[in-house]
């Protein structure tokens, strides 16, 4: 509850990008959209109402808070989208060949459909369908058109985080 917003990672990212090392692997471990959702974003991202923003210990198991819980989660997603756009903007500003992989560690069950469960650890479909995307600088795309073509060829394939490390190694030519 006393943690920082993910934007605290922007300055260390800037420093890592400008480090003189020729080859870099920069890993950012964000808090993302973990509970308490309304603690994961500043006030200006509290767009969908009602929400649990400003509520210290909300009764998340009370179904009366279902809409506020869902809105709070969506607000944290909005902030995560902004954060990812900031990461990409920093990568675009460098003349280095860059790429970025984003993958969530798990999804969330939020009283979806007829399910009366919330959060994760329930083995529902909502926890296994996770977001993932890749971004590449123009320099990367021009140097590795075969890798980009291979990714597009498999863009609808299912992802297992077991395979992410192999993909990262290939993307980095290791």
Wavefront OBJ file of the C-alpha trace (Angstrom):
o trace
v 0.000 0.000 0.000
v 2.934 2.344 0.503
v 4.447 1.570 -2.884
v 5.247 3.975 -5.672
v 3.511 4.227 -8.999
v 5.221 2.445 -11.880
v 6.344 5.777 -13.345
v 9.136 5.725 -10.754
v 10.871 3.382 -13.227
v 11.091 6.019 -15.971
v 14.211 7.753 -14.625
v 16.174 4.502 -14.090
v 15.137 3.460 -17.612
v 16.429 6.768 -18.964
v 19.733 6.201 -17.135
v 20.038 2.639 -18.414
v 19.347 3.713 -22.000
v 22.099 6.323 -21.757
v 24.611 3.987 -20.151
v 27.556 3.616 -22.581
v 27.337 -0.203 -22.745
v 26.865 -1.330 -26.333
v 24.489 -4.199 -25.551
v 21.858 -4.045 -22.837
v 19.019 -6.047 -21.434
v 16.820 -3.794 -19.339
v 14.136 -5.485 -17.263
v 11.404 -3.456 -15.617
v 9.230 -5.267 -13.095
v 6.113 -3.195 -12.648
v 3.373 -3.444 -10.059
v 0.940 -3.046 -12.918
v -2.591 -3.999 -12.033
v -2.145 -5.903 -8.814
v -4.426 -5.268 -5.848
v -5.134 -2.677 -4.506
v -5.987 -1.414 -7.983
v -6.793 2.100 -6.862
v -3.311 2.367 -5.325
v -1.699 1.668 -8.709
v -2.431 5.026 -10.351
v -2.526 8.746 -9.594
v -5.836 10.588 -9.183
v -5.868 11.822 -12.781
v -6.334 8.206 -13.963
v -9.422 7.671 -11.797
v -11.664 8.019 -14.858
v -14.341 5.350 -14.401
v -16.687 5.885 -11.480
v -17.623 4.752 -8.956
v -14.196 3.508 -7.975
v -12.348 2.568 -4.828
v -9.832 5.397 -5.208
v -9.051 6.862 -1.802
v -10.613 3.947 0.092
v -7.894 2.549 2.349
v -9.282 -0.959 2.964
v -12.242 -1.601 0.692
v -14.425 -4.637 1.248
v -13.537 -6.229 -2.074
v -15.530 -9.390 -1.328
v -18.738 -7.378 -0.901
v -20.650 -7.733 -4.163
v -22.043 -4.217 -3.604
v -18.538 -3.028 -4.569
v -18.447 -5.072 -7.782
v -18.785 -2.079 -10.137
v -16.315 0.051 -8.148
v -13.834 -2.837 -8.102
v -14.165 -3.316 -11.858
v -13.817 0.433 -12.474
v -10.742 0.593 -10.245
v -9.168 -2.229 -12.230
v -9.969 -0.465 -15.512
v -8.444 2.760 -14.156
v -5.244 0.880 -13.312
v -5.215 -0.499 -16.875
v -5.530 3.044 -18.234
v -2.471 4.053 -16.188
v -0.550 0.975 -17.342
v -1.300 1.931 -20.956
v 0.089 5.408 -20.288
v 3.166 3.919 -18.623
v 3.854 1.620 -21.580
v 3.503 4.560 -23.970
v 6.120 6.435 -21.914
v 8.504 3.484 -22.126
v 8.111 3.329 -25.886
v 8.613 7.085 -26.215
v 11.919 6.819 -24.351
v 13.035 3.973 -26.607
v 12.048 5.954 -29.723
v 14.238 8.887 -28.677
v 17.434 6.862 -28.724
v 19.467 6.159 -31.842
v 20.095 2.633 -30.571
v 18.479 -0.468 -32.012
v 15.740 -1.235 -29.495
v 12.889 -3.620 -28.891
v 10.419 -4.109 -26.085
v 8.425 -7.083 -24.898
v 5.545 -6.603 -22.485
v 3.784 -9.547 -20.917
v 1.551 -9.694 -17.881
v 2.180 -12.384 -15.286
v -1.502 -13.301 -14.936
v -5.006 -12.038 -15.525
v -7.750 -11.305 -13.029
v -11.111 -12.755 -12.179
v -13.448 -9.904 -11.240
v -16.825 -11.476 -10.549
v -17.002 -12.135 -14.271
v -20.184 -13.569 -15.745
v -21.708 -15.873 -13.126
v -18.432 -16.259 -11.218
v -18.500 -15.006 -7.631
v -14.715 -14.860 -7.292
v -12.259 -11.988 -7.447
v -8.498 -11.596 -8.023
v -6.301 -14.509 -9.138
v -5.447 -18.002 -8.032
v -8.840 -19.461 -8.952
v -7.769 -21.066 -12.252
v -10.463 -19.353 -14.294
v -10.161 -18.492 -17.983
v -9.807 -14.811 -17.057
v -6.532 -15.502 -15.260
v -4.881 -17.349 -18.134
v -5.683 -14.956 -20.996
v -3.024 -12.289 -20.555
v -1.860 -9.299 -22.554
v 1.408 -9.421 -24.422
v 2.867 -7.236 -27.132
v 6.166 -6.381 -28.738
v 7.474 -3.111 -30.075
v 10.525 -2.584 -32.297
v 12.430 0.481 -33.373
v 12.679 1.174 -37.099
v 16.396 0.368 -36.837
v 15.621 -3.054 -35.356
v 13.015 -3.760 -38.045
v 15.427 -2.832 -40.847
v 18.220 -5.002 -39.401
v 16.003 -8.020 -38.621
v 13.170 -8.240 -41.161
v 13.231 -12.058 -40.917
v 12.542 -11.945 -37.171
v 9.711 -9.451 -37.638
v 8.200 -11.594 -40.422
v 8.409 -14.672 -38.193
v 6.632 -12.832 -35.384
v 3.847 -11.676 -37.697
v 3.512 -15.227 -38.982
v 2.780 -16.382 -35.423
v 0.925 -13.345 -34.095
v -2.235 -15.357 -33.367
v -0.383 -18.240 -31.699
v -0.964 -18.917 -28.038
v 1.707 -17.689 -25.673
v 3.239 -19.573 -22.823
v 5.545 -17.632 -20.556
v 7.762 -20.747 -20.597
v 8.751 -19.705 -24.134
v 9.354 -16.016 -23.487
v 12.995 -16.527 -22.519
v 13.736 -18.361 -25.775
v 12.095 -15.544 -27.732
v 14.129 -12.929 -25.870
v 17.361 -14.772 -26.602
v 16.495 -14.969 -30.296
v 15.458 -11.311 -30.459
v 18.833 -10.359 -28.972
v 20.767 -12.690 -31.299
v 22.088 -14.706 -28.384
l 1 2 3 4 5 6 7 8 9 10 11 12 13 14 15 16 17 18 19 20 21 22 23 24 25 26 27 28 29 30 31 32 33 34 35 36 37 38 39 40 41 42 43 44 45 46 47 48 49 50 51 52 53 54 55 56 57 58 59 60 61 62 63 64 65 66 67 68 69 70 71 72 73 74 75 76 77 78 79 80 81 82 83 84 85 86 87 88 89 90 91 92 93 94 95 96 97 98 99 100 101 102 103 104 105 106 107 108 109 110 111 112 113 114 115 116 117 118 119 120 121 122 123 124 125 126 127 128 129 130 131 132 133 134 135 136 137 138 139 140 141 142 143 144 145 146 147 148 149 150 151 152 153 154 155 156 157 158 159 160 161 162 163 164 165 166 167 168 169 170 171 172 173 174
